[in-house]
Amino acid sequence: MECLLDISYLEKELRYVREVGDEIHIGALSTHTDLECSDIIKTYIPFLGIACSLVGSPQVRNRGTIGGSICNASPAADPLTPLIALDAEVVIYGPEGERKTGLRQFYLGKEKVDLGAGEFVREFVVKKLRPDVRTAFAKLGRRKALAISRLNAAVALGFDEDGRIDFARISPGCIFTIPDRLNAAEDILIGKCPSRELFHEAGEAVSAVMIERTGVRWSTEYKKPAVEGIVEEALLMATGMDGEDA
């Protein structure tokens, strides 16, 4: 390390959660605790607040920022998967002015992000979810607390008047170097009524894409059923069916 720069004095400019029309703007210096406690987050995108509430210890959540979590470029970052599910935009500022990019495009690889010399992330922008959309975040770690995710999943589901799924977002964490939504699994859900069998099928679609992209490894025997289970769990949580027969 050549130097350490304290940017906490920029909190007035970079620490906020704001409603702007149908968007939510999140300043890069907002802490995990800020997002966990934000009424705006709880109302429109609750799974982001839940994910932030599961990061580290209270001390870490009180000091650690959403900008730091994302720019660290770890595929195990808990807030990352809800933001990917929300198709978040990253607003970047630098010597050439301001530019925007999708969060998925912002990730270039493990511990690599699209930031040039002199650039920094100013904020994240997401669209508000429909009022009827239900969200959930599920996490698998070595311990119940103070644990980095081994796997996680963020999901959002909306329903039509007949109770069929007409909106689906599934974002698994920790399985790809570059985070992504799983459209193949989302498409399985559209037009169908929620059930354990349907959600298990979606989980299997996620594991199939994982194996297609990363190949069969020594960890696949563990990861395949684990990722299927965590996706199914998140979907059941979103519909209130976890722990119930369906």
N, C-alpha and C positions, 0 to 999 in steps of 0.2 A: 504494500500500500504506500503510495507516494503522498497522499493528502487525504484529510477527512473534512468534509464540508457540512456544517450544520445548517439545514434549510428550514428549521422549525420556525424561524422568524417570518416565513412566508405563509403562515397558517391563515392569515386574514384573506389572502388571495387564493389559496389552494385547499382550504379545509371547509367543505360545505356539502350539503345534499339539498338540491333545489328542484322544484317542479318548473318546467318550461313548456307550457302547452301539454302535448301528449308525451313529452320526454322527461326523463329524470337525469340530472347532471350531477355527477359525483366527483368532487375535487380529489386530486391525487393524494393529498395529505390527510384525507379523512381516515380516521383510525377504524380498526375492526369494531371497537366498541361503539363508535359513532354510528356505524351502519347497523349494528345489532340493535341499537336503541332508537333509531330513526323511525318516526311515525310514517314518513313518506315511504320508506323501504317496506315497513310492515304492511302498509295498505296496498301497494302496487306490485312489489316483487319480493315477497316475504322469504323465499328460499335463499336469497342473498344474505339477509340478516341472520338466518339460521346457520348458514355456512360460516359466517364471520364469528358467530358465537362459539364455534367449535375449534377455533384456532388457538393453539397453545394454552397459556395461562392468562388470568386477568391482567397481569403485568404486561405480557406480550400484546394482548389485544388493546390495551390502553395506549401503547406506544407505537406498535406496528401499524403501518398505513396500507391502504389498498393499492396505492401506487408502488410501494416497495414490494408488496406481495406479487403483483403482476410482473413488474420489471425484473424480479429475481428469476423469472422464467422457469420456475420449477413446475413440472406437470402434476405435482402433488399439492399445489396450492388450493386450499378449500374454496376461496371465493372465485377462483378461475372458472369452475364448471358452471355455476349459475350465470356468470357473465357471458360465457360461450353460448349457453342455452338462450340467452336474451339477445344474441347477435350484437353485442356491445360494440360501440365505436370508441377508438382511442384518439383523443385530441392531443397533438404533439406541438410543442412550441420550440423554436430555435432561431438561429441567426437569419434564416431565410423567411421567417414568419411562422404562420400556423398551418398545419396540415392535419388531415384525418385519415385514419385507416381502420379497417375492421380488426377486432381483437384477434381473430384467427390468423389474419395476415400479419399481425404485429409479431407473432411468434415465428422465428426463423429456425428454431431447433432448440435442443436442450441448452439452457442458460444463454440463449441468443435471442435478442429482440431487435426490432427495426428502429433503432435510435442512432442517429448520426452524431458527429462531433458537435458538442454544444447544445444538443437537443434534450428536452425533458418532457415527461408526460404531464399535461396540465389537468386533464379530467377524463372521465369515462361517461359516455352518453348511451342510455338505453331507452327503448320505447316502453311505456306503461303497458302492462298486460291487461286484457279485458277483465272487467270486474268478476266474471264468472270463472276465470281460469284459476285452477288450484295448482299449487307448487309443492315440491318436497325436495329435501336434500338428505341423502344417506351416506354414511361414512364407515369404512372399515379400517381400524388401526390396530396396532399391537396391544394398546391399552384403551380403556374407555375414556381417558382424558390425557391431555398433554402428549398427544401422539400425532405424528405426521401420518397422513392418509396412506394406507397401502392401496386402497381403491375408494372411489366415491362416485356419486352420481347425482345430477340435478335434473329434475323433470318438471314439466308444466303441461297440464291437460285442460282443455276446454270441451264443453259439451253442447250439443244442439237440444232442441225442445223434446226430442225423443230419448234423450239420455245417451246418445251415441257420441263418441269422441270426434270432434271436428277441428281440434287444434292440439298438436302434440310437439313437444320439444324434449329431446333426450340428449344429455351431455354427460358421458362417462369421464371420470378423471383417472389419471395415473397409468393409462394403458397406451397412450400415444405420446411421442415426443412433441408433436404439434397438436394441441387440443382441437376438438372438432365436435359438431353435432353429428348424430347418427341418423341420417335421413332414412336409411333402409329400415331401421327399427321404428321410426316415427310413422312411416307409411303403413306398417302393419296395423297400427292402432286406428288409423283414420276410418271413420264410418262404422265402427264396431262398438258394442257395449263393453264396458270394463268387466274383466273376469281374471281370476288367477291364471287360467290357461292362456289367455291372450297376453298377459303381462310376462308370463314365462317364455312365450314365443318371442316377444320383443327382446327379452334378455338374451335368448339364444342368437338372435340376429346381431346383437351387439358383440357377443363373443366371436361370432363368425367373421365379422369385419375385423376384429382385433387380430385374429389368426391370419386372415388374408393380408393384413398390412405389415404385421411384425413377424410372421412365420411361427413355426412350432419351436418353442424353446424349452429349457429344463423346467421353467416355471409355469408352462402352459397347463399342466395337469392340475395345478392349484388355481391358476388365474381364471381358467374357463368357467368352472362352476361358481367361483367367487364373484366374477363380474356379472354373470347371469343372475345370481342371487341379490346383489346390491341394486341392480337395475329393477328387478322385480319388487324388491322391498320399497324402493323410492316410489314406484308407480302405485303400489298398494297404499302407501302413506298419503299420496296426493289425493286418492279417492276415499280415504278414510276406511279402507278395507283391511288394513294391516291388523292382524290378530283376529280377523273375523273370517267365517266361511263365505265363499263367494263362487 
